[in-house]
Amino acid sequence: MEKIHLYDKIIAPIVTEKSTNLSEQNKVIFKVHAKANKNNLKKNIEKIFKVNVTKVNIINKKTRMKITRGKKVRVKGFKKAIITLKKGQNIDLTTGI
């Protein structure tokens, strides 16, 4: 089995209206690698961003069909992680890693 590098597990932050509202509750949402798990994500985020993670929730978004302009289009599925940080801490998504 291939080893996945520390930075390869976190693909991108998900910045939507809902995720922005969750940031008030010390939660950050990331799109993650399909083989990522809770323990590895917790360790990686603590190392990369130097914060304390209290909880990690993972959601698998399934591939689905969508009708766009009268045509069927496949929307690719992905895995996302909701990271809950210790109270008073936050991750600034506007700066690069």
C-alpha beads as a LAMMPS data file, in Angstrom:
LAMMPS data file: protein, C-alpha beads

97 atoms
96 bonds

1 atom types
1 bond types

-500.0 500.0 xlo xhi
-500.0 500.0 ylo yhi
-500.0 500.0 zlo zhi

Masses

1 110.0

Atoms # bond

1 1 1 0.000 0.000 0.000
2 1 1 1.283 3.446 -0.891
3 1 1 2.030 5.947 1.820
4 1 1 0.189 9.225 1.480
5 1 1 2.173 12.357 2.359
6 1 1 1.023 14.690 5.142
7 1 1 -0.195 17.396 2.750
8 1 1 -1.809 14.966 0.284
9 1 1 -4.611 13.957 2.666
10 1 1 -6.132 17.459 2.686
11 1 1 -7.133 18.398 -0.849
12 1 1 -8.881 21.760 -0.378
13 1 1 -10.984 23.764 2.061
14 1 1 -14.695 23.929 1.295
15 1 1 -15.852 27.534 1.514
16 1 1 -19.627 27.830 1.257
17 1 1 -22.263 29.774 3.114
18 1 1 -22.930 26.804 5.384
19 1 1 -19.244 26.250 6.153
20 1 1 -18.816 29.951 6.903
21 1 1 -21.666 29.757 9.414
22 1 1 -20.052 26.683 11.009
23 1 1 -16.819 28.629 11.530
24 1 1 -18.603 30.496 14.343
25 1 1 -18.747 27.130 16.159
26 1 1 -14.979 26.542 15.647
27 1 1 -15.584 24.128 12.742
28 1 1 -13.694 23.988 9.445
29 1 1 -14.602 21.836 6.430
30 1 1 -12.022 20.249 4.117
31 1 1 -12.224 18.060 1.027
32 1 1 -9.984 15.092 1.852
33 1 1 -8.405 12.093 0.158
34 1 1 -10.640 9.032 -0.292
35 1 1 -8.393 6.877 1.924
36 1 1 -8.107 9.407 4.762
37 1 1 -9.373 8.443 8.205
38 1 1 -10.194 10.362 11.382
39 1 1 -7.018 9.583 13.317
40 1 1 -4.666 10.534 10.478
41 1 1 -6.615 13.701 9.687
42 1 1 -6.502 14.812 13.307
43 1 1 -2.723 14.341 13.507
44 1 1 -2.097 15.995 10.131
45 1 1 -4.216 19.074 10.819
46 1 1 -2.616 19.530 14.227
47 1 1 0.849 19.368 12.626
48 1 1 0.100 21.587 9.617
49 1 1 -1.975 24.343 11.237
50 1 1 -0.663 24.046 14.851
51 1 1 -4.141 23.905 16.452
52 1 1 -5.865 21.472 18.818
53 1 1 -8.515 19.292 17.184
54 1 1 -11.290 18.053 19.469
55 1 1 -13.437 16.149 16.965
56 1 1 -13.386 14.937 13.346
57 1 1 -16.521 13.974 11.401
58 1 1 -16.222 12.429 7.932
59 1 1 -18.933 12.481 5.259
60 1 1 -18.857 10.546 1.977
61 1 1 -20.660 12.393 -0.814
62 1 1 -21.736 9.817 -3.393
63 1 1 -21.528 10.194 -7.154
64 1 1 -24.887 11.291 -8.543
65 1 1 -26.588 12.191 -11.794
66 1 1 -27.797 15.746 -12.372
67 1 1 -29.729 17.301 -15.258
68 1 1 -28.043 20.439 -16.574
69 1 1 -29.458 22.242 -19.632
70 1 1 -31.460 19.165 -20.546
71 1 1 -28.491 16.774 -20.414
72 1 1 -27.603 14.215 -17.791
73 1 1 -24.290 15.004 -16.141
74 1 1 -22.408 12.982 -13.553
75 1 1 -21.396 14.870 -10.411
76 1 1 -18.353 13.134 -8.994
77 1 1 -18.458 12.117 -5.336
78 1 1 -15.848 12.998 -2.740
79 1 1 -15.048 12.708 0.950
80 1 1 -15.222 15.716 3.244
81 1 1 -14.188 16.199 6.850
82 1 1 -15.691 18.556 9.402
83 1 1 -12.962 19.475 11.880
84 1 1 -13.957 20.849 15.299
85 1 1 -11.240 22.929 16.928
86 1 1 -10.623 23.770 20.562
87 1 1 -12.528 26.831 21.745
88 1 1 -10.756 30.081 20.878
89 1 1 -8.693 28.599 18.018
90 1 1 -9.261 29.001 14.294
91 1 1 -7.680 28.280 10.919
92 1 1 -7.234 31.196 8.519
93 1 1 -8.152 29.751 5.110
94 1 1 -7.172 32.912 3.209
95 1 1 -3.440 32.286 3.726
96 1 1 -1.605 29.470 2.006
97 1 1 -0.002 26.570 3.818

Bonds

1 1 1 2
2 1 2 3
3 1 3 4
4 1 4 5
5 1 5 6
6 1 6 7
7 1 7 8
8 1 8 9
9 1 9 10
10 1 10 11
11 1 11 12
12 1 12 13
13 1 13 14
14 1 14 15
15 1 15 16
16 1 16 17
17 1 17 18
18 1 18 19
19 1 19 20
20 1 20 21
21 1 21 22
22 1 22 23
23 1 23 24
24 1 24 25
25 1 25 26
26 1 26 27
27 1 27 28
28 1 28 29
29 1 29 30
30 1 30 31
31 1 31 32
32 1 32 33
33 1 33 34
34 1 34 35
35 1 35 36
36 1 36 37
37 1 37 38
38 1 38 39
39 1 39 40
40 1 40 41
41 1 41 42
42 1 42 43
43 1 43 44
44 1 44 45
45 1 45 46
46 1 46 47
47 1 47 48
48 1 48 49
49 1 49 50
50 1 50 51
51 1 51 52
52 1 52 53
53 1 53 54
54 1 54 55
55 1 55 56
56 1 56 57
57 1 57 58
58 1 58 59
59 1 59 60
60 1 60 61
61 1 61 62
62 1 62 63
63 1 63 64
64 1 64 65
65 1 65 66
66 1 66 67
67 1 67 68
68 1 68 69
69 1 69 70
70 1 70 71
71 1 71 72
72 1 72 73
73 1 73 74
74 1 74 75
75 1 75 76
76 1 76 77
77 1 77 78
78 1 78 79
79 1 79 80
80 1 80 81
81 1 81 82
82 1 82 83
83 1 83 84
84 1 84 85
85 1 85 86
86 1 86 87
87 1 87 88
88 1 88 89
89 1 89 90
90 1 90 91
91 1 91 92
92 1 92 93
93 1 93 94
94 1 94 95
95 1 95 96
96 1 96 97
